[in-house]
Amino acid sequence: MLGPVHPARRWRVFLSAAIAAVLAVALPAVNASAATRSAAGNRVGASHSQTIPAVGVSHPVLPGQGRCGGLTQAQVAAGARVAAEDTVPLYHGTTPENAASIRANGIDLARANPRTDFGPGFYTTRSYEQALARAGGDPAGVLTYNVPQSMFENLSGITFEDGGSDYAAFLRSIRSGGMHSYDYVEGPVLRNPGTFYSGKDPVTFGNQISFNTQTAIDIMNGYLR
């Protein structure tokens, strides 16, 4: 028969049993928590439901995903082509009836007014407000042509930055019956034709681009918006 257990030994036995009981409960919880953190380490936030792929692993983009939304590859490619080449909006102001005719039949160079700054042609401007004023304030009389910048590079033309001496000489030549062979001419609009052709200096405003050859007109007809 065993003798009585010493009090100090009884306390060590009790403490060892308590520690074992705590570890039996704590270790599974710690392991489960570590597993949860490991799985969550591959996710963005607690609410993100898709695992981030490892670096170097391809991630297929399904229709409707990504920055392009539901666009097809053809639509994305078309957008890239448009973005690759800058376009220039040009505006033509006229009456709503003439605008409707141009939309239906295209530009008719035979109807051009010969008594204009740059000779008979189809006149446009880079300013929507200027075209709107020309149309009497009626938006139905404003036509928009979105032309590529490269069009100007492929046509022959001349540009007057201001109403200086070269501009004045060109206008006087045209108004006196002179001709030019440019596809287009760009420059400011003459505000004072009466006094200018009496010998005064030109007073100008705004912007105008005339297309004076059938080659230019045929190209412009393709860019009506």
Buried (B, 14 or more C-beta within 10 A) or exposed (E): EEEEEEEEEEEEEEEEEEEEEEEEEEEEEEEEEEEEEEEEEEEEEEEEEEEEEEEEEEEEEEEEEEEBEEBEEEEEEEEEEEEEEEBBBBBBBBBBEBBBBBEEEBBEBEEBEEEBBBBBBBBBBBBBEBBBBBBEEEEEBBBBBEBBEEBBEEBEBBEBEEBBEEBBEBBBEBBEEEEBEBBBBBBBBBEEBEEBBEEEEBBBEBBBBBBBBEEBBEBBBEBBE
